Amino acid sequence: MKKRLYIAIAALLMCGFTQMAEAKSRNAHAEAHKQQLAAAKNIGLDKTTITRMVEEDIAARESVKAISAETDELLNDLLTEARSHIGKKYVWASKGPNTFDCSGFSSYVYRQFGYSLSPCSRTQFTQGEKVDKKDLRKGDLVFFQGRSGTGGVGHVGIVVDVDDNGNFSFIHASIKKGVTITSGSEAYYAKRFLGGKRVIE
């Protein structure tokens, strides 16, 4: 009888200890969660901080494209000069001002504002600062493969404008149309696009 009583008491004690251990484990688990949540807030994962971080990121991206009023005026004048030649005929190796080839046109327009560009599109591609397509702005040079669609640089133009989606239009001396404005999204040019260069900061 005493033996059974001892066994029952031992079983109760063990059950009590097990429940205490489980409760302690649950409490430790809950405490760990609290610490994780606190750490997450400390590294900026609360809604207010995330919103602020997004706003700062957007502002930083927009500041990359931001230009001074003086540069903006210069680029507008450059594009006014470029547009003044719309309709002039394409003639291979012609550097203007009455007829142009593509690189002759871009070098002529820039030269009117004191910028010296090579009259060769391949060499122009080595001048200025490289610009990703998503960061293009008016006045940047854009380069394309030649008519074969293979190999290196064969054509160049000057960006006229860029929309919020990164689609751009450019002015250039086209073989068929002479000096004209074309969309960079046009299939012929989109598949031949090689990159952009910025000459005017």
Disulfide bonds with the S-S distance in Angstrom:
none
